[in-house]
């Protein structure tokens, strides 16, 4: 099994990284400190490099990238600015839903602006009482004439404030017939409001609470068929887990390389600290974590590209392993830096804060463990 990038993929990766280092990296610290989102021109540049809609065919404005190529670019972005990666990945999931499940008229309304980066989007599934049990959303959508009336609350939504539109999952129908449906809600719609939720890390990707109070939506804001959105959510959560696995790989690489630089320069007791055996053991552990994460992430992307029957398992395993590993790698890198690592003079404290979110996102790692064990045993720990 070969996961090495070919010449074209490697050229695309290097070109993107050159842009990130020259134009994006200098913005990160100031924007993160101010809890300020990336500039609009940077988001639009992400579209030019294929990070928005790159997986779509050219006929829909995409670049026809495979998952491995797309995720290799995500990995580079994650090494430089994880918050921007979160915004990009979230918008990309929404535009893929519109492209693959929306009508031609819906695609004409929203797809072009999302692919270009002129507009950004949120993916609203999580609620105050609904996290891992995504099938039991409490937000309700009821028919109102030719349209829909939406009421409910979403919480901890990435890109939830400041985005131009989003896909909202709500229960439609009545009683036993109630199923999950998906709707596009645009910013500025009457009855729709947002509140920023301050978080531990990824400060430049706004986390939001979304409120829907008698929001009236036109009939053409329903995505796909009524009652079939849970399957859509499950599919894109799985894709999101692959994206998270590459994000964690990128953060692990960034933290590992920062530790290498510091251990090779810092002197104590008359010698470089990289010469101490305990520091070398930490470096070896980080290196091993990076490489196992790389293999599992590439395995997940390859499974998605092939449409492999075990692609769900591969994505869950990569997400769980890589986020747990990235947390350890970032913590170890901070420890290698000693007291300096606890300050904002070095980037490792930000890596540690940013990565902590990823063991929770797209289904907690505990949920991933239950899904993996259920697949192996044929016994569910969640339902009788």
C-alpha positions as CSV (number, residue, x, y, z in Angstrom):
1,X,0.0,0.0,0.0
2,X,1.6,3.2,-1.2
3,X,0.8,6.5,0.5
4,X,3.6,8.7,-0.9
5,X,2.5,11.8,-2.7
6,X,3.3,11.8,-6.4
7,X,5.1,14.6,-8.2
8,X,1.9,16.7,-8.8
9,X,0.7,16.3,-5.3
10,X,4.0,17.2,-3.8
11,X,4.2,20.3,-6.0
12,X,0.8,21.4,-4.9
13,X,1.7,20.8,-1.2
14,X,4.9,22.8,-1.5
15,X,3.3,25.6,-3.4
16,X,0.6,25.9,-0.7
17,X,3.1,25.7,2.1
18,X,5.2,28.5,0.5
19,X,2.1,30.7,0.5
20,X,1.2,29.8,4.1
21,X,4.7,30.6,5.4
22,X,4.9,33.9,3.5
23,X,1.4,35.3,3.8
24,X,-0.5,33.5,6.6
25,X,2.0,32.6,9.3
26,X,2.8,36.2,10.1
27,X,-1.0,36.9,10.9
28,X,-1.6,34.0,13.3
29,X,-0.4,35.3,16.7
30,X,-2.1,38.7,16.5
31,X,-5.4,37.3,15.2
32,X,-5.4,34.5,17.8
33,X,-4.6,36.9,20.7
34,X,-7.4,39.2,19.6
35,X,-9.9,36.3,19.0
36,X,-10.2,37.7,15.4
37,X,-11.1,35.6,12.4
38,X,-8.8,35.4,9.4
39,X,-9.0,38.2,6.8
40,X,-11.5,37.7,4.0
41,X,-8.7,37.7,1.4
42,X,-7.1,34.7,3.1
43,X,-10.3,32.7,3.0
44,X,-10.7,33.5,-0.7
45,X,-7.1,32.3,-1.2
46,X,-8.0,29.0,0.4
47,X,-10.6,28.6,-2.4
48,X,-8.0,29.2,-5.0
49,X,-5.8,26.5,-3.6
50,X,-8.6,24.0,-3.5
51,X,-9.3,23.9,0.2
52,X,-12.9,25.0,-0.5
53,X,-14.6,22.6,-2.8
54,X,-11.4,21.0,-4.0
55,X,-13.0,17.6,-3.7
56,X,-15.9,18.6,-6.1
57,X,-15.7,17.9,-9.9
58,X,-14.6,20.8,-12.1
59,X,-18.2,21.0,-13.4
60,X,-19.3,22.2,-9.9
61,X,-16.4,24.6,-9.5
62,X,-14.1,22.2,-7.8
63,X,-10.6,20.8,-8.6
64,X,-11.5,17.1,-8.7
65,X,-9.0,16.3,-5.9
66,X,-8.9,13.0,-4.2
67,X,-9.1,12.8,-0.4
68,X,-5.4,12.0,0.0
69,X,-4.4,15.2,-1.9
70,X,-7.0,17.4,-0.2
71,X,-6.1,16.1,3.2
72,X,-2.3,16.6,2.6
73,X,-3.2,20.3,2.0
74,X,-5.2,20.3,5.2
75,X,-2.3,18.9,7.1
76,X,-0.1,21.8,5.9
77,X,-2.7,24.3,6.9
78,X,-3.0,22.7,10.4
79,X,0.7,23.2,11.0
80,X,0.4,26.9,10.4
81,X,-3.1,27.9,11.6
82,X,-5.5,25.3,13.1
83,X,-8.3,27.9,13.5
84,X,-8.3,28.6,9.8
85,X,-8.3,24.9,9.1
86,X,-11.5,24.6,11.2
87,X,-13.2,27.4,9.3
88,X,-12.2,25.9,6.0
89,X,-13.2,22.3,6.8
90,X,-16.6,23.4,8.2
91,X,-17.4,25.4,5.2
92,X,-16.2,22.7,2.9
93,X,-18.5,20.1,4.6
94,X,-21.4,22.4,4.0
95,X,-20.7,23.1,0.4
96,X,-20.2,19.4,-0.2
97,X,-23.7,18.8,1.2
98,X,-25.2,21.4,-1.1
99,X,-23.3,20.1,-4.1
100,X,-24.2,16.4,-3.5
101,X,-27.7,16.7,-2.0
102,X,-29.0,20.1,-3.2
103,X,-31.1,20.9,-6.2
104,X,-29.6,22.8,-9.2
105,X,-31.4,25.9,-7.9
106,X,-29.9,25.5,-4.4
107,X,-26.4,25.0,-5.9
108,X,-26.9,28.2,-8.0
109,X,-27.9,30.1,-4.8
110,X,-25.0,29.1,-2.5
111,X,-22.3,26.9,-4.1
112,X,-20.3,29.5,-6.0
113,X,-19.9,31.8,-3.0
114,X,-18.8,29.0,-0.7
115,X,-16.3,27.5,-3.2
116,X,-14.7,30.9,-3.8
117,X,-14.5,31.7,-0.1
118,X,-16.6,34.8,-0.5
119,X,-19.0,33.3,2.1
120,X,-18.4,30.8,5.0
121,X,-20.7,28.3,6.6
122,X,-21.5,26.4,9.8
123,X,-22.6,22.8,10.3
124,X,-25.2,22.9,13.1
125,X,-25.8,19.5,14.7
126,X,-24.8,19.7,18.3
127,X,-27.3,20.9,20.9
128,X,-27.2,21.5,24.7
129,X,-28.7,18.1,25.3
130,X,-27.5,16.3,22.2
131,X,-23.8,15.6,21.5
132,X,-22.8,12.1,20.6
133,X,-26.4,10.9,20.3
134,X,-27.0,12.9,17.1
135,X,-30.1,11.0,16.1
136,X,-32.1,12.7,18.9
137,X,-31.9,16.3,18.0
138,X,-34.5,18.5,19.7
139,X,-34.6,21.5,17.3
140,X,-37.9,21.2,15.5
141,X,-39.0,22.1,12.0
142,X,-42.7,22.3,11.3
143,X,-44.5,23.0,8.0
144,X,-45.9,26.5,7.7
145,X,-47.7,26.9,4.5
146,X,-45.3,26.3,1.7
147,X,-42.3,26.7,4.0
148,X,-40.9,25.6,7.4
149,X,-41.0,27.1,10.9
150,X,-37.8,26.4,12.8
151,X,-37.4,26.5,16.6
152,X,-34.5,25.3,18.8
153,X,-31.0,25.9,20.0
154,X,-27.6,24.7,18.8
155,X,-24.4,24.9,20.8
156,X,-20.6,24.7,20.4
157,X,-20.9,25.2,16.6
158,X,-17.6,25.9,14.9
159,X,-17.8,29.1,12.7
160,X,-21.1,29.6,14.4
161,X,-20.8,33.4,14.6
162,X,-19.9,35.5,11.6
163,X,-20.7,32.8,9.0
164,X,-23.0,33.7,6.1
165,X,-25.1,30.6,6.2
166,X,-25.2,27.0,7.5
167,X,-26.9,23.7,7.4
168,X,-29.1,23.1,10.4
169,X,-30.3,19.6,11.4
170,X,-33.8,19.5,12.9
171,X,-36.5,17.0,13.7
172,X,-39.5,17.2,11.3
173,X,-42.8,15.4,11.3
174,X,-44.8,14.4,14.3
175,X,-44.8,11.7,16.9
176,X,-43.2,8.4,15.8
177,X,-42.8,9.7,12.3
178,X,-40.5,12.5,13.4
179,X,-37.2,12.2,11.5
180,X,-34.1,14.5,11.0
181,X,-34.1,16.9,8.1
182,X,-31.5,19.4,7.0
183,X,-32.2,23.1,6.2
184,X,-30.1,26.0,5.0
185,X,-30.3,29.0,7.3
186,X,-28.8,32.3,6.2
187,X,-27.4,35.0,8.5
188,X,-29.9,37.9,9.0
189,X,-33.0,35.7,8.8
190,X,-35.7,36.9,11.1
191,X,-35.7,35.0,14.4
192,X,-32.1,33.6,13.9
193,X,-29.5,34.9,16.3
194,X,-26.0,33.9,17.5
195,X,-23.8,34.3,20.6
196,X,-20.1,33.7,20.7
197,X,-18.9,31.0,23.2
198,X,-15.3,31.7,24.3
199,X,-13.2,28.5,24.2
200,X,-9.8,27.2,25.4
201,X,-8.1,27.3,22.0
202,X,-8.6,27.9,18.3
203,X,-9.5,31.5,19.1
204,X,-9.7,32.7,15.6
205,X,-12.5,30.2,14.7
206,X,-15.6,31.6,16.4
207,X,-17.5,29.0,18.4
208,X,-21.2,29.8,18.7
209,X,-24.6,29.3,20.2
210,X,-27.3,29.5,17.6
211,X,-30.9,30.4,18.5
212,X,-33.9,29.7,16.2
213,X,-37.1,31.5,17.4
214,X,-39.9,30.9,14.9
215,X,-37.5,31.2,12.0
216,X,-39.6,31.0,8.8
217,X,-37.7,29.3,5.9
218,X,-38.8,29.0,2.3
219,X,-39.6,25.5,1.0
220,X,-36.4,25.5,-1.1
221,X,-34.2,25.7,2.0
222,X,-34.8,22.0,2.7
223,X,-31.7,20.1,1.6
224,X,-32.5,16.6,0.2
225,X,-35.7,14.8,1.1
226,X,-37.5,15.3,4.4
227,X,-36.5,12.9,7.1
228,X,-33.3,11.7,5.4
229,X,-30.7,14.0,6.9
230,X,-29.4,11.8,9.7
231,X,-27.8,9.6,7.0
232,X,-26.3,12.8,5.5
233,X,-25.0,13.9,8.9
234,X,-23.4,10.4,9.6
235,X,-21.6,10.4,6.3
236,X,-20.2,13.9,6.7
237,X,-19.2,13.3,10.3
238,X,-17.2,10.4,9.1
239,X,-15.5,12.6,6.4
240,X,-14.9,15.1,9.2
241,X,-13.2,12.5,11.3
242,X,-10.7,12.0,8.4
243,X,-10.2,15.7,8.2
244,X,-9.6,15.9,12.0
245,X,-7.0,13.0,11.8
246,X,-5.0,15.1,9.3
247,X,-5.4,18.2,11.5
248,X,-4.0,16.3,14.4
249,X,-1.1,15.0,12.3
250,X,-0.3,18.6,11.3
251,X,-0.3,19.8,14.9
252,X,1.8,16.8,15.9
253,X,4.4,17.7,13.2
254,X,4.4,21.3,14.3
255,X,4.9,20.5,17.9
256,X,7.6,17.9,17.2
257,X,9.6,20.2,15.0
258,X,9.3,23.0,17.6
259,X,10.7,20.6,20.2
260,X,13.6,19.6,17.9
261,X,14.5,23.2,17.4
262,X,14.4,24.0,21.0
263,X,16.3,20.9,22.1
264,X,19.0,21.6,19.6
265,X,19.5,25.2,20.8
266,X,18.8,25.3,24.5
267,X,21.8,24.7,26.8
268,X,21.9,23.5,30.4
269,X,24.8,22.2,32.4
270,X,27.1,23.2,29.6
271,X,25.5,21.1,26.9
272,X,22.5,21.1,24.5
273,X,19.5,19.6,26.3
274,X,19.0,17.4,23.2
275,X,22.0,15.4,24.4
276,X,20.2,14.3,27.6
277,X,18.8,10.8,27.4
278,X,15.4,11.7,28.9
279,X,14.9,14.4,26.3
280,X,15.9,12.0,23.5
281,X,13.3,9.5,24.8
282,X,10.7,12.3,24.5
283,X,11.8,13.1,21.0
284,X,11.7,9.4,20.0
285,X,8.2,9.1,21.4
286,X,7.0,12.2,19.5
287,X,8.6,10.9,16.3
288,X,6.9,7.6,16.6
289,X,3.5,9.3,17.3
290,X,3.9,11.4,14.2
291,X,4.6,8.4,12.0
292,X,1.8,6.2,13.3
293,X,-0.6,9.2,12.9
294,X,0.6,9.7,9.3
295,X,-0.1,6.0,8.4
296,X,-3.6,5.9,10.0
297,X,-4.6,9.3,8.5
298,X,-3.5,8.2,5.0
299,X,-5.2,4.9,5.5
300,X,-8.5,6.7,6.2
301,X,-8.1,9.0,3.2
302,X,-7.4,6.0,1.0
303,X,-10.4,4.2,2.3
304,X,-12.6,7.2,1.4
305,X,-11.1,7.4,-2.0
306,X,-11.8,3.7,-2.7
307,X,-15.2,3.7,-1.1
308,X,-13.9,0.8,1.0
309,X,-16.5,-1.0,3.1
310,X,-14.4,-0.3,6.3
311,X,-14.0,3.4,5.6
312,X,-16.1,4.3,8.7
313,X,-13.8,2.2,10.9
314,X,-10.7,3.6,9.3
315,X,-11.8,7.2,9.9
316,X,-12.9,6.6,13.5
317,X,-9.7,4.8,14.3
318,X,-7.5,7.6,12.7
319,X,-9.5,10.3,14.5
320,X,-9.3,8.6,17.9
321,X,-5.6,7.6,17.7
322,X,-4.4,10.8,16.1
323,X,-6.1,13.2,18.4
324,X,-5.0,11.3,21.5
325,X,-1.5,11.1,20.1
326,X,-1.4,14.8,19.1
327,X,-2.4,15.7,22.7
328,X,0.5,13.7,24.0
329,X,2.9,15.1,21.4
330,X,1.9,18.7,22.1
331,X,2.2,18.2,25.9
332,X,5.6,16.5,25.5
333,X,6.8,19.4,23.2
334,X,5.7,21.8,25.9
335,X,7.6,19.8,28.5
336,X,10.8,19.8,26.4
337,X,10.6,23.6,26.4
338,X,10.4,23.7,30.2
339,X,9.2,27.0,31.7
340,X,9.4,28.6,28.2
341,X,6.8,26.3,26.9
342,X,4.3,27.6,29.4
343,X,4.7,31.1,28.1
344,X,3.4,32.7,24.9
345,X,6.9,33.4,23.7
346,X,6.8,30.0,22.0
347,X,4.0,28.5,19.9
348,X,3.8,25.2,21.8
349,X,1.3,26.4,24.4
350,X,-1.0,27.4,21.6
351,X,-0.6,24.0,19.9
352,X,-1.6,22.4,23.2
353,X,-4.7,24.6,23.6
354,X,-5.7,24.1,20.0
355,X,-5.4,20.3,20.0
356,X,-7.4,19.7,23.1
357,X,-10.6,20.4,21.2
358,X,-9.9,17.7,18.7
359,X,-10.4,14.8,21.1
360,X,-14.0,16.0,21.4
361,X,-14.8,17.2,17.9
362,X,-16.7,15.0,15.4
363,X,-17.7,12.6,18.2
364,X,-15.6,12.2,21.3
365,X,-12.8,9.6,21.4
366,X,-14.8,7.6,23.9
367,X,-17.6,7.4,21.3
368,X,-15.1,6.3,18.7
369,X,-14.0,3.5,21.0
370,X,-17.5,2.3,21.4
371,X,-18.1,2.4,17.6
372,X,-14.9,0.5,17.0
373,X,-15.7,-2.1,19.6
374,X,-19.2,-2.5,18.4
375,X,-18.0,-3.2,14.9
376,X,-15.6,-5.8,16.1
377,X,-17.9,-7.5,18.6
378,X,-21.3,-6.9,17.0
379,X,-22.6,-5.7,20.4
380,X,-23.7,-2.1,21.0
381,X,-22.9,-0.4,24.3
382,X,-25.2,2.4,23.4
383,X,-28.5,0.7,22.7
384,X,-29.9,-2.7,23.8
